[in-house]
Amino acid sequence: MTWIKLTFDRTRPSELDKLVDFLKDNPNITVELGSHTDTRATDEYNQDLSQRRAESAVKYLIQNGIDQERIKAKGYGETQLLVKDAQDEEEHQRNRRTEIKITGIKK
């Protein structure tokens, strides 16, 4: 499996647009959008938040012509931190992300 890291939020759909273009150019690829949070809320809240973020990104892709069968949303909450014991906003921001994993390539 291959990981592609894209950083995006609701105010910058251009990163998602790049993914839309990539998926349209490669109709044989399936992906997982895995969203992550920082640690500044409860585990349960962060798990739910990350799932909602991943689903929001998937919804954007579907609205822009990508078949929903090619995309999976997965919330990871705070289970895969890039910066453990984050101390400042920049470190917390690094933990808040959505990663794109290629899960399949159909021939």
Secondary structure, 3 states (H helix, E strand, C coil): CEEEEECCCCCCCHHHHHHHHHHHHCCCEEEEEEEECCCCCCHHHHHHHHHHHHHHHHHHHHHCCCCHHHEEEEEEECCCCCCCCCCCHHHHHHHCEEEEEEEEECC
